[in-house]
């Protein structure tokens, strides 16, 4: 018969061990509850703020955004600079994405897909501004990957819809009569 180390210790030590394990359990539960919405907000805010600068009116992309994609932004690939293809179209797509994706993240709706789309955007931004990898791009990528891995969390519309659909489409507990 094996015995644990705690069986040979005093009662106060066993009580302290139980308290520590209980606190660790609560800390883990709290982090799993709070981490997804905090990560969603942390990733959404910089993209939302950037998206606001891309518009000059209702459905009117700012001339500055068009100019940036046409003249300023260039892809750094294998030591060469390349212009963006269809810069006007990409400026519009970017402007919409930088407003829509943060809203979806905050709401926790299509969360993993929104985080994946932002991760792709971060990759393109990295190719455009390679010197900012450690200050912006790496933390954004880490947040996006964390959201993809953890999911939306319980404080999200995705979670609410999942609960609703499980209840709505769950097999009935009543036996079928012939």
Secondary structure as UniProt FT lines:
FT   HELIX           5..8
FT   HELIX           11..52
FT   TURN            53..54
FT   STRAND          55..57
FT   TURN            58..59
FT   STRAND          60..61
FT   HELIX           63..67
FT   HELIX           68..72
FT   STRAND          74..77
FT   TURN            78..79
FT   STRAND          80..83
FT   TURN            85..86
FT   HELIX           87..107
FT   HELIX           111..128
FT   HELIX           130..132
FT   HELIX           133..137
FT   HELIX           138..150
FT   HELIX           157..169
//
